Amino acid sequence: MKNMTKTILKKIDEVKQPIKIMHVCGSHEHTIMYNGIRSMLPPEVEVVAGPGCPVCVVPSQEIDECVALAEQGVTVAIFGDMLRVPGTVKSLADAKSEGADVRIVYGISNAVEMAKESDNDVVFMSAGFETTAPLTANELLSEPPENFSVLSSHRLVPPALDFLVHDDVQLDGLIEPGHVCTIIGTKPLEFLSDDYGIPQVVSGFNPLDILLSIYFILKQKKEDNPRIQNEYKRAVAEEGNIKAQEAMAEVFRPVTKEWRGFPEIPDSVYDLKSEFDDHNARVKYDMDLPDTENVPKGCICGPILRGTARPEDCKLFRGECNPLHPIGACMVSKEGTCNIAYRYSKMD
């Protein structure tokens, strides 16, 4: 592996040029930081982290919705990383400590089973990108019990990238998330190269995958031949997972909503179609929500998610904000850029 690394780094050096490359995957950031990949690259080659953590991009309002449901006596089922994500007033961990029935599950199927065994209403907060949305769709197509509902927080990667291209990040290349592309394929991302001239590579998750992807992007830019290349062919097909796409199309409709650290992004969030109102928590329950405040004082999670800042730029990083006491969402999840930087920045 060392010889292959040296070979790829030599190739990178041959085509190096000033460039800013963004990835949008927490697993990619983990690989980059854990292996010190940024320190291996020429100084002209900058790799920044974008909104690749599905927990981090859930805005305060959607946490507030879950807190409101829990305080009404509804059983709220969530992924573990969601427990401490800050809402406007409190997190779900705070609500749980006050007696609310908030439970951690490994997936939506666990929440459905919980509802079958309970007399109480159960709401599953279905967070995640296109990777987890098919699981939600399949469960809703399988006639879950009447006391089961979903609060959909699924977010879509291509609209967010479209937004970032027009933001102040000034992107020159994109490393695309392999997990998402196993579902959507490569075609929904082609417009970024065709319309905006941005080189793209769908990447796997080991260090050689990342280094190869950086090389391919640099080579595309040097040859002025922007396109989307599939480095992760062992898992990603051009057409993606057709059955998963069909299930999502049957259950969801894209809506315009905000992401944490972003304004409203058109057609970037999945909500349930009206046919599934009986299982849509936003339709079934009245929720009295506080005025939303997305940014805790002093936190720069928004710029970090947009790739315009690094955790080390934040005055709270490693001090007031740490994994044991996270102030911003980017420090909560193990896929969050701040959490990863806290663990591995000394190695980079």
Helices and strands as residue ranges (DSSP letters): H 2-14, E 19-23, H 26-34, H 37-40, E 45-49, H 60-71, E 75-78, G 80-82, H 92-97, E 102-104, H 108-116, E 122-128, H 133-140, E 148-154, H 157-165, E 173-177, H 178-184, G 187-189, H 190-196, E 200-203, H 207-223, E 228-230, H 242-251, E 252-258, E 264-272, G 274-279, H 281-284, H 301-305, G 311-313, G 329-331, H 337-344, G 345-347
